[in-house]
Amino acid sequence: MGRTTGVLDQQAGLRTRIIYWLVKQRRGRIHLAMRVRALDPKLLGLAVRMDAHTASEGLVPRKLKELAQLKVAAMVGCPL
């Protein structure tokens, strides 16, 4: 069994294309995890909202949040 490719740009609906465009502006590309989440539009919307919430400025500076995310990814063996 092969890996899933998620929702490709050509298959995406209008809402998903808008989300893809916003993610490309912020991160430079669409990660596979985002494409897999797009298989369920409600999940994609909630994931984008959660990502925006965790990236927002609050008590912890954004740079420190990014460092913490990299540390956790390295600890669990997530490919970057």
One Martini backbone bead per residue (centre of mass of N, CA, C, O) as a GRO file, in nm:
protein
   80
    1MET     BB    1   0.096   0.037   0.024
    2GLY     BB    2   0.062   0.360  -0.028
    3ARG     BB    3   0.081   0.678  -0.005
    4THR     BB    4  -0.072   0.959   0.048
    5THR     BB    5  -0.154   1.283  -0.118
    6GLY     BB    6  -0.412   1.397  -0.093
    7VAL     BB    7  -0.494   1.722  -0.184
    8LEU     BB    8  -0.478   1.860  -0.471
    9ASP     BB    9  -0.496   2.150  -0.640
   10GLN     BB   10  -0.698   2.040  -0.866
   11GLN     BB   11  -0.907   1.911  -0.638
   12ALA     BB   12  -0.969   2.165  -0.505
   13GLY     BB   13  -1.152   2.378  -0.358
   14LEU     BB   14  -1.201   2.697  -0.284
   15ARG     BB   15  -1.134   2.690   0.021
   16THR     BB   16  -0.874   2.521  -0.008
   17ARG     BB   17  -0.723   2.717  -0.197
   18ILE     BB   18  -0.712   2.949   0.002
   19ILE     BB   19  -0.557   2.801   0.221
   20TYR     BB   20  -0.315   2.727   0.047
   21TRP     BB   21  -0.233   3.019  -0.017
   22LEU     BB   22  -0.182   3.107   0.277
   23VAL     BB   23   0.031   2.891   0.341
   24LYS     BB   24   0.231   2.969   0.116
   25GLN     BB   25   0.285   3.256   0.225
   26ARG     BB   26   0.396   3.156   0.509
   27ARG     BB   27   0.577   2.870   0.419
   28GLY     BB   28   0.603   2.808   0.078
   29ARG     BB   29   0.430   2.539   0.137
   30ILE     BB   30   0.268   2.222   0.114
   31HIS     BB   31   0.208   1.996   0.331
   32LEU     BB   32   0.103   1.678   0.370
   33ALA     BB   33  -0.072   1.722   0.622
   34MET     BB   34  -0.255   1.933   0.487
   35ARG     BB   35  -0.359   1.749   0.256
   36VAL     BB   36  -0.489   1.538   0.444
   37ARG     BB   37  -0.682   1.732   0.594
   38ALA     BB   38  -0.843   1.807   0.322
   39LEU     BB   39  -1.028   1.552   0.318
   40ASP     BB   40  -1.141   1.728   0.568
   41PRO     BB   41  -1.267   2.037   0.582
   42LYS     BB   42  -1.313   2.072   0.887
   43LEU     BB   43  -1.028   1.995   0.978
   44LEU     BB   44  -0.879   2.211   0.819
   45GLY     BB   45  -1.007   2.458   0.954
   46LEU     BB   46  -0.920   2.385   1.246
   47ALA     BB   47  -0.613   2.368   1.193
   48VAL     BB   48  -0.578   2.662   1.103
   49ARG     BB   49  -0.681   2.792   1.361
   50MET     BB   50  -0.473   2.662   1.550
   51ASP     BB   51  -0.222   2.771   1.409
   52ALA     BB   52  -0.293   3.071   1.448
   53HIS     BB   53  -0.311   3.064   1.756
   54THR     BB   54  -0.017   2.956   1.817
   55ALA     BB   55   0.122   3.200   1.642
   56SER     BB   56   0.036   3.404   1.818
   57GLU     BB   57   0.066   3.665   2.009
   58GLY     BB   58   0.178   3.672   2.353
   59LEU     BB   59   0.361   3.569   2.612
   60VAL     BB   60   0.503   3.415   2.379
   61PRO     BB   61   0.728   3.422   2.160
   62ARG     BB   62   0.758   3.307   1.841
   63LYS     BB   63   1.051   3.198   1.848
   64LEU     BB   64   1.005   3.012   2.096
   65LYS     BB   65   0.786   2.838   1.965
   66GLU     BB   66   0.960   2.733   1.730
   67LEU     BB   67   1.174   2.597   1.908
   68ALA     BB   68   0.978   2.403   2.049
   69GLN     BB   69   0.882   2.257   1.791
   70LEU     BB   70   1.163   2.151   1.707
   71LYS     BB   71   1.220   1.990   1.964
   72VAL     BB   72   0.977   1.799   1.950
   73ALA     BB   73   1.035   1.685   1.669
   74ALA     BB   74   1.310   1.562   1.750
   75MET     BB   75   1.207   1.380   1.988
   76VAL     BB   76   0.989   1.214   1.789
   77GLY     BB   77   1.110   1.193   1.483
   78CYS     BB   78   1.045   1.426   1.295
   79PRO     BB   79   1.045   1.530   0.987
   80LEU     BB   80   1.164   1.848   0.836
   0.00000   0.00000   0.00000
